[in-house]
Amino acid sequence: MKILLENVMWNCLSGPQARFATGSGAVRRYAPGFSPIVGCQEPEHPDFRELEKHADPGEYFYIDVWTGPAPAGWAIDKESRMFKMVWDAPMPPDDAAPDAIPLRPEHAAQAVALAKLTNPGPFGIRTPELGEYFGYFEGERLIAMAGERMEIGTLREISGICTHPDFQGRGLARKLTLKLIHREMRRGLTPYLHVMAPNTGARALYEKLGFRNYLETTVRVITRR
C-alpha cells in the first residue's frame, strides 16, 4: 500500500485512470476539464519540459512530493504539507445517506461552484466522471457533496467533500463520506483520502470516523508562465 501511495498520482494517471489522462514520457496530467493534477514517474525530479507540451500558459496544477526550485517558465504559487489518510475501521453497518442524490452531468456546474466556494481541493467540471458522486440539495440548490477521484489497486480515494457554509453543522459531509466508505468496502476496496495539514478540523473529523494518517508529503500548486 505504501508503495502505491508514495506516488499515487502517477500510479493512477499511468494506470487505471490513463483513459482520463494526457501526457507522455515520464509525466501525466488529468485531461483538461478534470482536476488539475500532475503525476510524475520520478516525483522528486519532474520532467517540466515534457509537461510544457501538455500545459497551456497560465494553467495551474497540483503536484505531489517535489520540493526543488521552480524551473524556468514555471512559478510555485502555493506549498503545503498533505496527509494521505487510509480507512482503518470496520465497514459502516449501513448506508448513512440513503436520501443523497447521485450527481449527474446536469449537476456539474453546481458541483464546480460549490467546490470553488468551499475549496475541498482541485476540482474540475469533469471531475465527477471519475467515480460516484452524491449530494444533498435544498430545493434545486446543491449544498453538500462527496465523491470518488483517484484509484489504484484496491485503493479508492474519497474526494470533493464539502458543505455550503450556510448548511454546515448538520453532518451532511459526514453522512456522504460514510455512504461512500460503505459502498467502496462492499466492493472490496479500501477508502483513502487527501487532506491538507493546516486543515485540522477536517483531519479531526476523518480520524473520528476511522481514517488514520498513513503518509505525509509536500504538495505544491504550480503555474506555467
C-alpha positions in Angstrom: 0.0 0.0 0.0 2.8 2.4 0.9 4.4 2.0 -2.5 1.2 2.8 -4.3 0.5 5.9 -2.1 4.1 7.3 -2.2 3.5 8.2 -5.9 -0.3 7.8 -6.1 -0.9 10.5 -8.8 1.5 8.9 -11.3 0.3 5.4 -10.4 -3.3 6.4 -11.1 -2.7 8.5 -14.2 -0.4 6.0 -15.9 -2.5 3.0 -14.7 -6.2 2.6 -14.0 -7.1 6.2 -14.9 -4.9 6.5 -18.0 -8.1 7.0 -20.1 -8.7 10.3 -18.3 -5.1 11.5 -18.7 -2.9 13.3 -21.3 0.8 13.4 -21.3 3.8 11.4 -22.5 7.2 10.1 -21.3 7.5 10.4 -17.5 4.6 12.9 -17.0 0.9 12.6 -17.0 -1.9 15.0 -16.1 -5.7 14.7 -15.9 -7.1 15.9 -19.2 -8.4 19.5 -19.3 -11.8 19.7 -17.6 -10.8 17.2 -14.8 -8.9 18.1 -11.6 -5.7 20.0 -12.4 -3.3 17.3 -11.1 0.0 16.1 -12.4 1.7 12.7 -11.9 5.4 12.1 -12.5 7.2 8.9 -12.8 10.1 10.4 -10.7 8.1 12.7 -8.4 11.3 14.3 -6.9 12.5 15.2 -10.4 9.6 16.1 -12.6 10.2 16.5 -16.3 8.9 20.0 -16.8 9.9 20.2 -20.4 7.7 17.3 -21.1 4.9 18.8 -19.1 5.1 22.0 -21.0 3.9 20.1 -24.1 0.6 19.4 -22.3 0.1 22.7 -20.4 -1.2 26.0 -21.7 0.4 29.3 -20.5 -1.4 30.3 -17.3 -2.6 26.8 -16.5 -2.0 25.6 -12.9 -1.6 22.2 -11.4 -1.2 20.4 -8.1 2.0 18.4 -7.9 3.0 16.0 -5.1 6.3 15.2 -3.4 8.6 17.5 -5.5 10.4 20.2 -3.4 13.0 21.6 -5.8 13.3 25.2 -7.1 11.0 26.3 -9.9 12.5 25.8 -13.3 12.4 28.4 -16.0 8.9 29.0 -17.3 7.2 27.9 -14.1 6.1 29.5 -10.8 5.3 28.0 -7.4 2.1 29.6 -6.2 1.5 27.6 -3.0 3.1 24.9 -0.9 1.7 22.8 1.9 2.1 19.5 3.7 -0.6 16.9 2.9 -1.7 13.8 4.6 -2.8 10.6 2.9 -5.3 9.0 5.3 -6.4 5.4 4.9 -9.6 3.9 6.4 -8.7 1.8 9.4 -12.0 0.7 10.9 -14.8 -1.8 10.2 -17.2 -1.3 7.3 -20.1 1.0 8.3 -23.1 -1.2 9.0 -25.4 0.5 6.6 -25.8 3.4 4.1 -25.5 6.6 6.2 -27.1 8.7 3.5 -29.8 6.8 1.7 -31.5 10.0 0.8 -28.4 11.5 -1.0 -28.9 12.2 -4.7 -26.4 10.8 -7.3 -24.8 13.7 -9.1 -25.4 13.7 -12.9 -23.8 15.7 -15.7 -26.5 18.3 -15.3 -25.3 18.9 -11.8 -21.6 19.6 -12.9 -21.8 23.4 -12.9 -23.3 23.4 -9.4 -20.6 21.0 -8.2 -17.8 23.3 -9.5 -19.5 26.3 -7.9 -19.7 24.6 -4.5 -16.0 23.5 -4.8 -14.9 27.0 -5.6 -16.8 28.3 -2.6 -15.5 25.7 -0.1 -12.1 24.7 -1.6 -12.1 20.9 -0.9 -9.2 20.5 -3.3 -8.6 20.6 -7.0 -11.9 20.1 -8.9 -13.0 20.5 -12.5 -16.2 20.4 -14.4 -15.5 16.7 -15.4 -14.2 15.5 -12.1 -17.5 13.8 -11.2 -16.9 11.4 -14.2 -14.0 9.8 -12.2 -16.4 7.9 -9.9 -19.6 8.0 -7.9 -20.6 11.4 -6.6 -23.5 12.1 -4.3 -25.0 15.3 -2.9 -27.7 16.9 -0.8 -29.9 19.6 -2.3 -32.0 22.4 -0.8 -34.6 22.7 -3.4 -32.7 22.8 -6.7 -29.5 24.1 -4.9 -26.6 21.7 -4.3 -25.5 22.3 -0.6 -23.1 19.3 0.1 -21.3 16.7 -1.9 -18.6 14.0 -1.8 -17.4 11.5 -4.4 -14.5 9.4 -5.7 -11.5 10.5 -7.6 -8.2 8.5 -7.8 -8.0 4.8 -7.9 -5.0 2.3 -7.8 -5.1 -1.3 -6.9 -7.8 -1.7 -4.2 -7.3 1.9 -3.0 -10.2 4.3 -3.9 -10.0 7.9 -3.0 -12.9 9.8 -1.5 -12.7 13.4 -2.5 -14.6 16.7 -3.1 -16.0 16.5 0.4 -17.7 19.8 1.1 -20.7 21.6 2.5 -22.0 25.1 1.8 -21.2 27.4 4.7 -24.9 28.2 5.2 -25.6 24.5 5.9 -22.7 23.3 7.9 -23.2 21.7 11.3 -25.8 19.2 10.0 -23.5 16.3 9.5 -24.1 16.2 5.7 -20.4 15.7 4.8 -20.0 13.1 7.4 -23.0 11.1 6.1 -21.9 11.4 2.5 -18.4 10.2 3.4 -19.7 7.2 5.3 -22.0 6.4 2.4 -19.0 6.2 0.1 -17.0 4.2 2.5 -19.8 1.7 2.8 -20.2 1.4 -0.9 -16.5 1.0 -1.6 -15.9 -1.6 1.1 -18.8 -3.7 -0.2 -16.8 -3.8 -3.5 -13.7 -5.0 -1.7 -11.9 -1.6 -1.8 -10.0 0.4 0.8 -11.1 4.0 1.1 -8.5 6.7 1.5 -8.3 10.5 1.2 -6.1 13.5 1.0 -6.2 16.4 3.5 -4.0 19.4 3.8 -2.1 19.5 7.1 -3.4 23.0 8.1 -7.0 21.8 7.8 -7.0 20.5 11.3 -10.8 20.4 11.6 -11.2 18.1 8.6 -8.3 15.9 9.9 -10.0 15.6 13.3 -13.3 14.6 11.6 -11.7 12.0 9.4 -9.8 10.5 12.4 -13.0 10.3 14.4 -14.7 8.5 11.5 -11.9 5.9 11.3 -9.2 7.2 9.0 -5.6 7.1 10.0 -2.6 9.2 8.9 -0.6 6.9 6.6 1.8 9.2 4.7 2.7 12.9 4.7 4.1 14.6 1.6 4.7 18.1 0.2 2.1 19.4 -2.3 2.5 22.4 -4.4 0.4 24.5 -6.8 2.5 25.4 -9.9 1.6 27.6 -12.9 3.1 27.6 -16.3 4.2 31.2 -17.1 
